[in-house]
């Protein structure tokens, strides 16, 4: 059951960011519509969109770095528990 718990925790962490993909999809649709409706003004919108995406990616990388750090600590704790059981 312990292995199932590990996978459960991993799936919860990975699937927690579904909303980012959803919002990115909505923004892509809006950007596409703006190019169809207002082609010249859409270039300005595109610049804002790219800037926003770069900022969001930056925040996601920072958030991911903390998750990676936590996974490393969790793994070290897991190894110590295993070692203590066999000693």
HTML snippet that shows the backbone in 3Dmol.js (N, CA, C, O; Angstrom):
<script src="https://3Dmol.org/build/3Dmol-min.js"></script>
<div id="view" style="width:600px;height:400px;position:relative"></div>
<script>
const pdb = `
ATOM      1  N   UNK A   1       0.802  -1.196   0.000  1.00  0.00           N
ATOM      2  CA  UNK A   1       0.000   0.000   0.000  1.00  0.00           C
ATOM      3  C   UNK A   1       0.851   1.269   0.000  1.00  0.00           C
ATOM      4  O   UNK A   1       0.409   2.329  -0.443  1.00  0.00           O
ATOM      5  N   UNK A   2       2.079   1.142   0.505  1.00  0.00           N
ATOM      6  CA  UNK A   2       2.949   2.307   0.567  1.00  0.00           C
ATOM      7  C   UNK A   2       3.287   2.813  -0.836  1.00  0.00           C
ATOM      8  O   UNK A   2       3.350   4.021  -1.063  1.00  0.00           O
ATOM      9  N   UNK A   3       3.502   1.893  -1.775  1.00  0.00           N
ATOM     10  CA  UNK A   3       3.830   2.280  -3.154  1.00  0.00           C
ATOM     11  C   UNK A   3       2.633   2.992  -3.785  1.00  0.00           C
ATOM     12  O   UNK A   3       2.805   3.961  -4.524  1.00  0.00           O
ATOM     13  N   UNK A   4       1.433   2.517  -3.498  1.00  0.00           N
ATOM     14  CA  UNK A   4       0.237   3.182  -4.015  1.00  0.00           C
ATOM     15  C   UNK A   4       0.160   4.606  -3.482  1.00  0.00           C
ATOM     16  O   UNK A   4      -0.222   5.521  -4.212  1.00  0.00           O
ATOM     17  N   UNK A   5       0.515   4.799  -2.227  1.00  0.00           N
ATOM     18  CA  UNK A   5       0.509   6.125  -1.630  1.00  0.00           C
ATOM     19  C   UNK A   5       1.500   7.051  -2.340  1.00  0.00           C
ATOM     20  O   UNK A   5       1.213   8.230  -2.545  1.00  0.00           O
ATOM     21  N   UNK A   6       2.653   6.521  -2.709  1.00  0.00           N
ATOM     22  CA  UNK A   6       3.651   7.320  -3.434  1.00  0.00           C
ATOM     23  C   UNK A   6       3.084   7.771  -4.770  1.00  0.00           C
ATOM     24  O   UNK A   6       3.199   8.942  -5.131  1.00  0.00           O
ATOM     25  N   UNK A   7       2.472   6.849  -5.504  1.00  0.00           N
ATOM     26  CA  UNK A   7       1.890   7.204  -6.802  1.00  0.00           C
ATOM     27  C   UNK A   7       0.725   8.176  -6.647  1.00  0.00           C
ATOM     28  O   UNK A   7       0.562   9.086  -7.459  1.00  0.00           O
ATOM     29  N   UNK A   8      -0.084   7.986  -5.609  1.00  0.00           N
ATOM     30  CA  UNK A   8      -1.194   8.910  -5.361  1.00  0.00           C
ATOM     31  C   UNK A   8      -0.691  10.335  -5.150  1.00  0.00           C
ATOM     32  O   UNK A   8      -1.235  11.286  -5.712  1.00  0.00           O
ATOM     33  N   UNK A   9       0.353  10.470  -4.335  1.00  0.00           N
ATOM     34  CA  UNK A   9       0.920  11.797  -4.087  1.00  0.00           C
ATOM     35  C   UNK A   9       1.486  12.399  -5.366  1.00  0.00           C
ATOM     36  O   UNK A   9       1.321  13.593  -5.618  1.00  0.00           O
ATOM     37  N   UNK A  10       2.148  11.584  -6.167  1.00  0.00           N
ATOM     38  CA  UNK A  10       2.725  12.075  -7.426  1.00  0.00           C
ATOM     39  C   UNK A  10       1.630  12.554  -8.377  1.00  0.00           C
ATOM     40  O   UNK A  10       1.745  13.628  -8.968  1.00  0.00           O
ATOM     41  N   UNK A  11       0.575  11.765  -8.522  1.00  0.00           N
ATOM     42  CA  UNK A  11      -0.520  12.131  -9.423  1.00  0.00           C
ATOM     43  C   UNK A  11      -1.193  13.419  -8.949  1.00  0.00           C
ATOM     44  O   UNK A  11      -1.538  14.268  -9.770  1.00  0.00           O
ATOM     45  N   UNK A  12      -1.380  13.573  -7.659  1.00  0.00           N
ATOM     46  CA  UNK A  12      -1.991  14.798  -7.132  1.00  0.00           C
ATOM     47  C   UNK A  12      -1.123  16.011  -7.446  1.00  0.00           C
ATOM     48  O   UNK A  12      -1.644  17.075  -7.782  1.00  0.00           O
ATOM     49  N   UNK A  13       0.184  15.862  -7.339  1.00  0.00           N
ATOM     50  CA  UNK A  13       1.083  16.980  -7.636  1.00  0.00           C
ATOM     51  C   UNK A  13       1.067  17.328  -9.118  1.00  0.00           C
ATOM     52  O   UNK A  13       1.018  18.502  -9.483  1.00  0.00           O
ATOM     53  N   UNK A  14       1.108  16.325  -9.958  1.00  0.00           N
ATOM     54  CA  UNK A  14       1.169  16.562 -11.404  1.00  0.00           C
ATOM     55  C   UNK A  14      -0.151  17.106 -11.921  1.00  0.00           C
ATOM     56  O   UNK A  14      -0.159  18.024 -12.741  1.00  0.00           O
ATOM     57  N   UNK A  15      -1.260  16.559 -11.461  1.00  0.00           N
ATOM     58  CA  UNK A  15      -2.562  16.960 -11.985  1.00  0.00           C
ATOM     59  C   UNK A  15      -3.074  18.256 -11.362  1.00  0.00           C
ATOM     60  O   UNK A  15      -4.154  18.720 -11.726  1.00  0.00           O
ATOM     61  N   UNK A  16      -2.345  18.837 -10.454  1.00  0.00           N
ATOM     62  CA  UNK A  16      -2.781  20.059  -9.804  1.00  0.00           C
ATOM     63  C   UNK A  16      -2.705  21.295 -10.686  1.00  0.00           C
ATOM     64  O   UNK A  16      -3.257  22.336 -10.331  1.00  0.00           O
ATOM     65  N   UNK A  17      -2.032  21.202 -11.829  1.00  0.00           N
ATOM     66  CA  UNK A  17      -1.848  22.365 -12.700  1.00  0.00           C
ATOM     67  C   UNK A  17      -2.719  22.320 -13.947  1.00  0.00           C
ATOM     68  O   UNK A  17      -2.371  22.942 -14.950  1.00  0.00           O
ATOM     69  N   UNK A  18      -3.822  21.618 -13.918  1.00  0.00           N
ATOM     70  CA  UNK A  18      -4.679  21.518 -15.101  1.00  0.00           C
ATOM     71  C   UNK A  18      -5.203  22.877 -15.512  1.00  0.00           C
ATOM     72  O   UNK A  18      -5.394  23.129 -16.701  1.00  0.00           O
ATOM     73  N   UNK A  19      -5.438  23.757 -14.553  1.00  0.00           N
ATOM     74  CA  UNK A  19      -6.035  25.055 -14.829  1.00  0.00           C
ATOM     75  C   UNK A  19      -5.104  25.935 -15.650  1.00  0.00           C
ATOM     76  O   UNK A  19      -5.570  26.785 -16.409  1.00  0.00           O
ATOM     77  N   UNK A  20      -3.793  25.744 -15.511  1.00  0.00           N
ATOM     78  CA  UNK A  20      -2.846  26.525 -16.305  1.00  0.00           C
ATOM     79  C   UNK A  20      -2.988  26.172 -17.777  1.00  0.00           C
ATOM     80  O   UNK A  20      -2.985  27.057 -18.633  1.00  0.00           O
ATOM     81  N   UNK A  21      -3.111  24.894 -18.074  1.00  0.00           N
ATOM     82  CA  UNK A  21      -3.289  24.450 -19.457  1.00  0.00           C
ATOM     83  C   UNK A  21      -4.620  24.963 -20.001  1.00  0.00           C
ATOM     84  O   UNK A  21      -4.697  25.388 -21.154  1.00  0.00           O
ATOM     85  N   UNK A  22      -5.662  24.925 -19.180  1.00  0.00           N
ATOM     86  CA  UNK A  22      -6.983  25.400 -19.588  1.00  0.00           C
ATOM     87  C   UNK A  22      -6.953  26.889 -19.929  1.00  0.00           C
ATOM     88  O   UNK A  22      -7.459  27.296 -20.974  1.00  0.00           O
ATOM     89  N   UNK A  23      -6.367  27.696 -19.057  1.00  0.00           N
ATOM     90  CA  UNK A  23      -6.295  29.140 -19.297  1.00  0.00           C
ATOM     91  C   UNK A  23      -5.441  29.443 -20.525  1.00  0.00           C
ATOM     92  O   UNK A  23      -5.779  30.331 -21.307  1.00  0.00           O
ATOM     93  N   UNK A  24      -4.351  28.723 -20.700  1.00  0.00           N
ATOM     94  CA  UNK A  24      -3.512  28.920 -21.881  1.00  0.00           C
ATOM     95  C   UNK A  24      -4.293  28.612 -23.152  1.00  0.00           C
ATOM     96  O   UNK A  24      -4.153  29.316 -24.152  1.00  0.00           O
ATOM     97  N   UNK A  25      -5.109  27.572 -23.119  1.00  0.00           N
ATOM     98  CA  UNK A  25      -5.952  27.250 -24.275  1.00  0.00           C
ATOM     99  C   UNK A  25      -6.951  28.342 -24.575  1.00  0.00           C
ATOM    100  O   UNK A  25      -7.151  28.708 -25.733  1.00  0.00           O
ATOM    101  N   UNK A  26      -7.586  28.870 -23.529  1.00  0.00           N
ATOM    102  CA  UNK A  26      -8.529  29.977 -23.730  1.00  0.00           C
ATOM    103  C   UNK A  26      -7.833  31.204 -24.315  1.00  0.00           C
ATOM    104  O   UNK A  26      -8.361  31.847 -25.222  1.00  0.00           O
ATOM    105  N   UNK A  27      -6.660  31.524 -23.801  1.00  0.00           N
ATOM    106  CA  UNK A  27      -5.916  32.664 -24.325  1.00  0.00           C
ATOM    107  C   UNK A  27      -5.517  32.452 -25.783  1.00  0.00           C
ATOM    108  O   UNK A  27      -5.536  33.394 -26.576  1.00  0.00           O
ATOM    109  N   UNK A  28      -5.157  31.222 -26.138  1.00  0.00           N
ATOM    110  CA  UNK A  28      -4.806  30.932 -27.529  1.00  0.00           C
ATOM    111  C   UNK A  28      -6.005  31.136 -28.458  1.00  0.00           C
ATOM    112  O   UNK A  28      -5.865  31.670 -29.558  1.00  0.00           O
ATOM    113  N   UNK A  29      -7.181  30.706 -28.004  1.00  0.00           N
ATOM    114  CA  UNK A  29      -8.394  30.909 -28.810  1.00  0.00           C
ATOM    115  C   UNK A  29      -8.680  32.397 -28.977  1.00  0.00           C
ATOM    116  O   UNK A  29      -8.983  32.854 -30.079  1.00  0.00           O
ATOM    117  N   UNK A  30      -8.583  33.150 -27.888  1.00  0.00           N
ATOM    118  CA  UNK A  30      -8.815  34.594 -27.966  1.00  0.00           C
ATOM    119  C   UNK A  30      -7.790  35.282 -28.873  1.00  0.00           C
ATOM    120  O   UNK A  30      -8.136  36.193 -29.625  1.00  0.00           O
ATOM    121  N   UNK A  31      -6.560  34.855 -28.800  1.00  0.00           N
ATOM    122  CA  UNK A  31      -5.527  35.420 -29.664  1.00  0.00           C
ATOM    123  C   UNK A  31      -5.822  35.122 -31.133  1.00  0.00           C
ATOM    124  O   UNK A  31      -5.697  35.999 -31.986  1.00  0.00           O
ATOM    125  N   UNK A  32      -6.211  33.891 -31.420  1.00  0.00           N
ATOM    126  CA  UNK A  32      -6.561  33.531 -32.793  1.00  0.00           C
ATOM    127  C   UNK A  32      -7.731  34.331 -33.317  1.00  0.00           C
ATOM    128  O   UNK A  32      -7.708  34.794 -34.458  1.00  0.00           O
ATOM    129  N   UNK A  33      -8.756  34.499 -32.495  1.00  0.00           N
ATOM    130  CA  UNK A  33      -9.909  35.307 -32.902  1.00  0.00           C
ATOM    131  C   UNK A  33      -9.520  36.767 -33.141  1.00  0.00           C
ATOM    132  O   UNK A  33     -10.027  37.409 -34.061  1.00  0.00           O
ATOM    133  N   UNK A  34      -8.623  37.281 -32.311  1.00  0.00           N
ATOM    134  CA  UNK A  34      -8.204  38.671 -32.500  1.00  0.00           C
ATOM    135  C   UNK A  34      -7.451  38.851 -33.816  1.00  0.00           C
ATOM    136  O   UNK A  34      -7.573  39.896 -34.455  1.00  0.00           O
ATOM    137  N   UNK A  35      -6.679  37.856 -34.229  1.00  0.00           N
ATOM    138  CA  UNK A  35      -5.985  37.943 -35.520  1.00  0.00           C
ATOM    139  C   UNK A  35      -6.979  37.920 -36.683  1.00  0.00           C
ATOM    140  O   UNK A  35      -6.754  38.556 -37.713  1.00  0.00           O
ATOM    141  N   UNK A  36      -8.059  37.197 -36.512  1.00  0.00           N
ATOM    142  CA  UNK A  36      -9.065  37.140 -37.576  1.00  0.00           C
ATOM    143  C   UNK A  36      -9.865  38.442 -37.632  1.00  0.00           C
ATOM    144  O   UNK A  36     -10.127  38.969 -38.713  1.00  0.00           O
ATOM    145  N   UNK A  37     -10.249  38.956 -36.464  1.00  0.00           N
ATOM    146  CA  UNK A  37     -11.123  40.128 -36.416  1.00  0.00           C
ATOM    147  C   UNK A  37     -10.344  41.438 -36.638  1.00  0.00           C
ATOM    148  O   UNK A  37     -10.773  42.286 -37.420  1.00  0.00           O
ATOM    149  N   UNK A  38      -9.214  41.601 -35.957  1.00  0.00           N
ATOM    150  CA  UNK A  38      -8.421  42.838 -36.044  1.00  0.00           C
ATOM    151  C   UNK A  38      -6.962  42.485 -36.353  1.00  0.00           C
ATOM    152  O   UNK A  38      -6.133  42.469 -35.443  1.00  0.00           O
ATOM    153  N   UNK A  39      -6.637  42.205 -37.611  1.00  0.00           N
ATOM    154  CA  UNK A  39      -5.281  41.725 -37.919  1.00  0.00           C
ATOM    155  C   UNK A  39      -4.157  42.685 -37.505  1.00  0.00           C
ATOM    156  O   UNK A  39      -3.133  42.228 -36.997  1.00  0.00           O
ATOM    157  N   UNK A  40      -4.312  43.969 -37.701  1.00  0.00           N
ATOM    158  CA  UNK A  40      -3.223  44.905 -37.383  1.00  0.00           C
ATOM    159  C   UNK A  40      -3.107  45.096 -35.869  1.00  0.00           C
ATOM    160  O   UNK A  40      -2.007  45.058 -35.317  1.00  0.00           O
ATOM    161  N   UNK A  41      -4.239  45.298 -35.206  1.00  0.00           N
ATOM    162  CA  UNK A  41      -4.215  45.470 -33.761  1.00  0.00           C
ATOM    163  C   UNK A  41      -3.796  44.191 -33.036  1.00  0.00           C
ATOM    164  O   UNK A  41      -3.334  44.223 -31.896  1.00  0.00           O
ATOM    165  N   UNK A  42      -3.970  43.082 -33.723  1.00  0.00           N
ATOM    166  CA  UNK A  42      -3.632  41.797 -33.111  1.00  0.00           C
ATOM    167  C   UNK A  42      -2.138  41.674 -32.840  1.00  0.00           C
ATOM    168  O   UNK A  42      -1.735  40.931 -31.944  1.00  0.00           O
ATOM    169  N   UNK A  43      -1.317  42.382 -33.592  1.00  0.00           N
ATOM    170  CA  UNK A  43       0.120  42.322 -33.329  1.00  0.00           C
ATOM    171  C   UNK A  43       0.441  42.881 -31.936  1.00  0.00           C
ATOM    172  O   UNK A  43       1.298  42.350 -31.230  1.00  0.00           O
ATOM    173  N   UNK A  44      -0.240  43.934 -31.557  1.00  0.00           N
ATOM    174  CA  UNK A  44      -0.059  44.492 -30.222  1.00  0.00           C
ATOM    175  C   UNK A  44      -0.557  43.491 -29.171  1.00  0.00           C
ATOM    176  O   UNK A  44       0.099  43.266 -28.154  1.00  0.00           O
ATOM    177  N   UNK A  45      -1.711  42.904 -29.431  1.00  0.00           N
ATOM    178  CA  UNK A  45      -2.258  41.895 -28.516  1.00  0.00           C
ATOM    179  C   UNK A  45      -1.294  40.714 -28.413  1.00  0.00           C
ATOM    180  O   UNK A  45      -1.080  40.167 -27.331  1.00  0.00           O
ATOM    181  N   UNK A  46      -0.714  40.327 -29.554  1.00  0.00           N
ATOM    182  CA  UNK A  46       0.240  39.216 -29.567  1.00  0.00           C
ATOM    183  C   UNK A  46       1.447  39.522 -28.682  1.00  0.00           C
ATOM    184  O   UNK A  46       1.918  38.653 -27.947  1.00  0.00           O
ATOM    185  N   UNK A  47       1.942  40.746 -28.752  1.00  0.00           N
ATOM    186  CA  UNK A  47       3.083  41.126 -27.913  1.00  0.00           C
ATOM    187  C   UNK A  47       2.722  41.010 -26.436  1.00  0.00           C
ATOM    188  O   UNK A  47       3.515  40.505 -25.641  1.00  0.00           O
ATOM    189  N   UNK A  48       1.528  41.477 -26.063  1.00  0.00           N
ATOM    190  CA  UNK A  48       1.087  41.344 -24.668  1.00  0.00           C
ATOM    191  C   UNK A  48       0.928  39.876 -24.284  1.00  0.00           C
ATOM    192  O   UNK A  48       1.286  39.473 -23.178  1.00  0.00           O
ATOM    193  N   UNK A  49       0.394  39.091 -25.197  1.00  0.00           N
ATOM    194  CA  UNK A  49       0.184  37.665 -24.940  1.00  0.00           C
ATOM    195  C   UNK A  49       1.521  36.961 -24.697  1.00  0.00           C
ATOM    196  O   UNK A  49       1.653  36.189 -23.747  1.00  0.00           O
ATOM    197  N   UNK A  50       2.498  37.225 -25.542  1.00  0.00           N
ATOM    198  CA  UNK A  50       3.811  36.593 -25.378  1.00  0.00           C
ATOM    199  C   UNK A  50       4.431  37.024 -24.051  1.00  0.00           C
ATOM    200  O   UNK A  50       4.993  36.203 -23.325  1.00  0.00           O
ATOM    201  N   UNK A  51       4.327  38.304 -23.741  1.00  0.00           N
ATOM    202  CA  UNK A  51       4.849  38.773 -22.464  1.00  0.00           C
ATOM    203  C   UNK A  51       4.175  38.097 -21.281  1.00  0.00           C
ATOM    204  O   UNK A  51       4.840  37.704 -20.323  1.00  0.00           O
ATOM    205  N   UNK A  52       2.858  37.961 -21.348  1.00  0.00           N
ATOM    206  CA  UNK A  52       2.116  37.294 -20.280  1.00  0.00           C
ATOM    207  C   UNK A  52       2.526  35.832 -20.148  1.00  0.00           C
ATOM    208  O   UNK A  52       2.720  35.332 -19.039  1.00  0.00           O
ATOM    209  N   UNK A  53       2.655  35.160 -21.264  1.00  0.00           N
ATOM    210  CA  UNK A  53       3.050  33.741 -21.225  1.00  0.00           C
ATOM    211  C   UNK A  53       4.445  33.588 -20.628  1.00  0.00           C
ATOM    212  O   UNK A  53       4.684  32.674 -19.838  1.00  0.00           O
ATOM    213  N   UNK A  54       5.356  34.462 -20.993  1.00  0.00           N
ATOM    214  CA  UNK A  54       6.711  34.381 -20.442  1.00  0.00           C
ATOM    215  C   UNK A  54       6.680  34.584 -18.928  1.00  0.00           C
ATOM    216  O   UNK A  54       7.373  33.883 -18.191  1.00  0.00           O
ATOM    217  N   UNK A  55       5.884  35.535 -18.470  1.00  0.00           N
ATOM    218  CA  UNK A  55       5.756  35.754 -17.023  1.00  0.00           C
ATOM    219  C   UNK A  55       5.155  34.529 -16.341  1.00  0.00           C
ATOM    220  O   UNK A  55       5.635  34.107 -15.289  1.00  0.00           O
ATOM    221  N   UNK A  56       4.107  33.957 -16.935  1.00  0.00           N
ATOM    222  CA  UNK A  56       3.487  32.759 -16.345  1.00  0.00           C
ATOM    223  C   UNK A  56       4.460  31.590 -16.298  1.00  0.00           C
ATOM    224  O   UNK A  56       4.510  30.862 -15.306  1.00  0.00           O
ATOM    225  N   UNK A  57       5.235  31.405 -17.367  1.00  0.00           N
ATOM    226  CA  UNK A  57       6.235  30.340 -17.358  1.00  0.00           C
ATOM    227  C   UNK A  57       7.264  30.570 -16.257  1.00  0.00           C
ATOM    228  O   UNK A  57       7.710  29.624 -15.607  1.00  0.00           O
ATOM    229  N   UNK A  58       7.634  31.818 -16.053  1.00  0.00           N
ATOM    230  CA  UNK A  58       8.567  32.123 -14.973  1.00  0.00           C
ATOM    231  C   UNK A  58       8.020  31.709 -13.622  1.00  0.00           C
ATOM    232  O   UNK A  58       8.722  31.089 -12.822  1.00  0.00           O
ATOM    233  N   UNK A  59       6.753  32.054 -13.366  1.00  0.00           N
ATOM    234  CA  UNK A  59       6.128  31.648 -12.099  1.00  0.00           C
ATOM    235  C   UNK A  59       6.023  30.127 -11.993  1.00  0.00           C
ATOM    236  O   UNK A  59       6.224  29.564 -10.918  1.00  0.00           O
ATOM    237  N   UNK A  60       5.707  29.460 -13.109  1.00  0.00           N
ATOM    238  CA  UNK A  60       5.604  27.997 -13.075  1.00  0.00           C
ATOM    239  C   UNK A  60       6.965  27.359 -12.795  1.00  0.00           C
ATOM    240  O   UNK A  60       7.046  26.375 -12.060  1.00  0.00           O
ATOM    241  N   UNK A  61       8.029  27.907 -13.372  1.00  0.00           N
ATOM    242  CA  UNK A  61       9.365  27.380 -13.091  1.00  0.00           C
ATOM    243  C   UNK A  61       9.734  27.568 -11.620  1.00  0.00           C
ATOM    244  O   UNK A  61      10.306  26.670 -11.002  1.00  0.00           O
ATOM    245  N   UNK A  62       9.410  28.719 -11.066  1.00  0.00           N
ATOM    246  CA  UNK A  62       9.705  28.953  -9.651  1.00  0.00           C
ATOM    247  C   UNK A  62       8.919  27.984  -8.778  1.00  0.00           C
ATOM    248  O   UNK A  62       9.465  27.401  -7.841  1.00  0.00           O
ATOM    249  N   UNK A  63       7.628  27.812  -9.087  1.00  0.00           N
ATOM    250  CA  UNK A  63       6.794  26.871  -8.336  1.00  0.00           C
ATOM    251  C   UNK A  63       7.334  25.447  -8.490  1.00  0.00           C
ATOM    252  O   UNK A  63       7.391  24.687  -7.523  1.00  0.00           O
ATOM    253  N   UNK A  64       7.724  25.101  -9.703  1.00  0.00           N
ATOM    254  CA  UNK A  64       8.278  23.770  -9.949  1.00  0.00           C
ATOM    255  C   UNK A  64       9.573  23.530  -9.198  1.00  0.00           C
ATOM    256  O   UNK A  64       9.834  22.413  -8.751  1.00  0.00           O
ATOM    257  N   UNK A  65      10.387  24.566  -9.055  1.00  0.00           N
ATOM    258  CA  UNK A  65      11.647  24.387  -8.335  1.00  0.00           C
ATOM    259  C   UNK A  65      11.397  24.013  -6.880  1.00  0.00           C
ATOM    260  O   UNK A  65      12.117  23.191  -6.313  1.00  0.00           O
ATOM    261  N   UNK A  66      10.375  24.618  -6.273  1.00  0.00           N
ATOM    262  CA  UNK A  66      10.058  24.260  -4.894  1.00  0.00           C
ATOM    263  C   UNK A  66       9.510  22.836  -4.804  1.00  0.00           C
ATOM    264  O   UNK A  66       9.784  22.116  -3.844  1.00  0.00           O
ATOM    265  N   UNK A  67       8.734  22.439  -5.810  1.00  0.00           N
ATOM    266  CA  UNK A  67       8.229  21.057  -5.820  1.00  0.00           C
ATOM    267  C   UNK A  67       9.381  20.069  -5.968  1.00  0.00           C
ATOM    268  O   UNK A  67       9.407  19.037  -5.298  1.00  0.00           O
ATOM    269  N   UNK A  68      10.326  20.382  -6.838  1.00  0.00           N
ATOM    270  CA  UNK A  68      11.479  19.495  -7.031  1.00  0.00           C
ATOM    271  C   UNK A  68      12.264  19.377  -5.734  1.00  0.00           C
ATOM    272  O   UNK A  68      12.691  18.288  -5.351  1.00  0.00           O
ATOM    273  N   UNK A  69      12.448  20.502  -5.065  1.00  0.00           N
ATOM    274  CA  UNK A  69      13.163  20.498  -3.790  1.00  0.00           C
ATOM    275  C   UNK A  69      12.433  19.621  -2.779  1.00  0.00           C
ATOM    276  O   UNK A  69      13.068  18.865  -2.044  1.00  0.00           O
ATOM    277  N   UNK A  70      11.098  19.717  -2.735  1.00  0.00           N
ATOM    278  CA  UNK A  70      10.314  18.927  -1.789  1.00  0.00           C
ATOM    279  C   UNK A  70      10.389  17.441  -2.133  1.00  0.00           C
ATOM    280  O   UNK A  70      10.474  16.601  -1.238  1.00  0.00           O
ATOM    281  N   UNK A  71      10.360  17.117  -3.417  1.00  0.00           N
ATOM    282  CA  UNK A  71      10.463  15.711  -3.817  1.00  0.00           C
ATOM    283  C   UNK A  71      11.801  15.144  -3.387  1.00  0.00           C
ATOM    284  O   UNK A  71      11.878  14.008  -2.921  1.00  0.00           O
ATOM    285  N   UNK A  72      12.858  15.933  -3.541  1.00  0.00           N
ATOM    286  CA  UNK A  72      14.182  15.483  -3.104  1.00  0.00           C
ATOM    287  C   UNK A  72      14.212  15.203  -1.611  1.00  0.00           C
ATOM    288  O   UNK A  72      14.766  14.193  -1.178  1.00  0.00           O
ATOM    289  N   UNK A  73      13.616  16.094  -0.818  1.00  0.00           N
ATOM    290  CA  UNK A  73      13.571  15.882   0.627  1.00  0.00           C
ATOM    291  C   UNK A  73      12.716  14.666   0.980  1.00  0.00           C
ATOM    292  O   UNK A  73      13.085  13.875   1.847  1.00  0.00           O
ATOM    293  N   UNK A  74      11.577  14.520   0.308  1.00  0.00           N
ATOM    294  CA  UNK A  74      10.716  13.368   0.556  1.00  0.00           C
ATOM    295  C   UNK A  74      11.441  12.070   0.236  1.00  0.00           C
ATOM    296  O   UNK A  74      11.306  11.081   0.956  1.00  0.00           O
ATOM    297  N   UNK A  75      12.209  12.078  -0.843  1.00  0.00           N
ATOM    298  CA  UNK A  75      12.944  10.879  -1.234  1.00  0.00           C
ATOM    299  C   UNK A  75      14.021  10.559  -0.198  1.00  0.00           C
ATOM    300  O   UNK A  75      14.208   9.397   0.160  1.00  0.00           O
ATOM    301  N   UNK A  76      14.724  11.573   0.282  1.00  0.00           N
ATOM    302  CA  UNK A  76      15.733  11.339   1.318  1.00  0.00           C
ATOM    303  C   UNK A  76      15.101  10.782   2.581  1.00  0.00           C
ATOM    304  O   UNK A  76      15.648   9.868   3.199  1.00  0.00           O
ATOM    305  N   UNK A  77      13.946  11.329   2.974  1.00  0.00           N
ATOM    306  CA  UNK A  77      13.241  10.807   4.150  1.00  0.00           C
ATOM    307  C   UNK A  77      12.812   9.364   3.937  1.00  0.00           C
ATOM    308  O   UNK A  77      12.908   8.542   4.848  1.00  0.00           O
ATOM    309  N   UNK A  78      12.340   9.057   2.735  1.00  0.00           N
ATOM    310  CA  UNK A  78      11.927   7.696   2.398  1.00  0.00           C
ATOM    311  C   UNK A  78      13.107   6.737   2.515  1.00  0.00           C
ATOM    312  O   UNK A  78      12.967   5.647   3.071  1.00  0.00           O
ATOM    313  N   UNK A  79      14.255   7.128   2.003  1.00  0.00           N
ATOM    314  CA  UNK A  79      15.445   6.276   2.078  1.00  0.00           C
ATOM    315  C   UNK A  79      15.845   6.027   3.521  1.00  0.00           C
ATOM    316  O   UNK A  79      16.211   4.910   3.885  1.00  0.00           O
ATOM    317  N   UNK A  80      15.776   7.066   4.342  1.00  0.00           N
ATOM    318  CA  UNK A  80      16.139   6.914   5.754  1.00  0.00           C
ATOM    319  C   UNK A  80      15.189   5.956   6.468  1.00  0.00           C
ATOM    320  O   UNK A  80      15.623   5.162   7.303  1.00  0.00           O
ATOM    321  N   UNK A  81      13.896   6.025   6.146  1.00  0.00           N
ATOM    322  CA  UNK A  81      12.930   5.109   6.764  1.00  0.00           C
ATOM    323  C   UNK A  81      13.223   3.666   6.363  1.00  0.00           C
ATOM    324  O   UNK A  81      13.148   2.757   7.190  1.00  0.00           O
ATOM    325  N   UNK A  82      13.551   3.465   5.107  1.00  0.00           N
ATOM    326  CA  UNK A  82      13.864   2.118   4.618  1.00  0.00           C
ATOM    327  C   UNK A  82      15.131   1.592   5.300  1.00  0.00           C
ATOM    328  O   UNK A  82      15.175   0.445   5.744  1.00  0.00           O
ATOM    329  N   UNK A  83      16.152   2.436   5.375  1.00  0.00           N
ATOM    330  CA  UNK A  83      17.404   2.025   6.003  1.00  0.00           C
ATOM    331  C   UNK A  83      17.205   1.670   7.468  1.00  0.00           C
ATOM    332  O   UNK A  83      17.765   0.690   7.958  1.00  0.00           O
ATOM    333  N   UNK A  84      16.396   2.478   8.173  1.00  0.00           N
ATOM    334  CA  UNK A  84      16.180   2.221   9.597  1.00  0.00           C
ATOM    335  C   UNK A  84      15.417   0.919   9.828  1.00  0.00           C
ATOM    336  O   UNK A  84      15.596   0.285  10.868  1.00  0.00           O
ATOM    337  N   UNK A  85      14.589   0.515   8.903  1.00  0.00           N
ATOM    338  CA  UNK A  85      13.831  -0.733   9.068  1.00  0.00           C
ATOM    339  C   UNK A  85      14.717  -1.953   8.881  1.00  0.00           C
ATOM    340  O   UNK A  85      14.439  -3.016   9.436  1.00  0.00           O
ATOM    341  N   UNK A  86      15.786  -1.807   8.100  1.00  0.00           N
ATOM    342  CA  UNK A  86      16.666  -2.945   7.825  1.00  0.00           C
ATOM    343  C   UNK A  86      17.893  -2.988   8.709  1.00  0.00           C
ATOM    344  O   UNK A  86      18.700  -3.911   8.597  1.00  0.00           O
ATOM    345  N   UNK A  87      18.050  -2.021   9.576  1.00  0.00           N
ATOM    346  CA  UNK A  87      19.205  -2.033  10.464  1.00  0.00           C
ATOM    347  C   UNK A  87      18.886  -2.637  11.794  1.00  0.00           C
ATOM    348  O   UNK A  87      19.758  -2.722  12.658  1.00  0.00           O
TER     349      UNK A  87
END
`;
const viewer = $3Dmol.createViewer("view");
viewer.addModel(pdb, "pdb");
viewer.setStyle({}, {cartoon: {color: "spectrum"}});
viewer.zoomTo();
viewer.render();
</script>
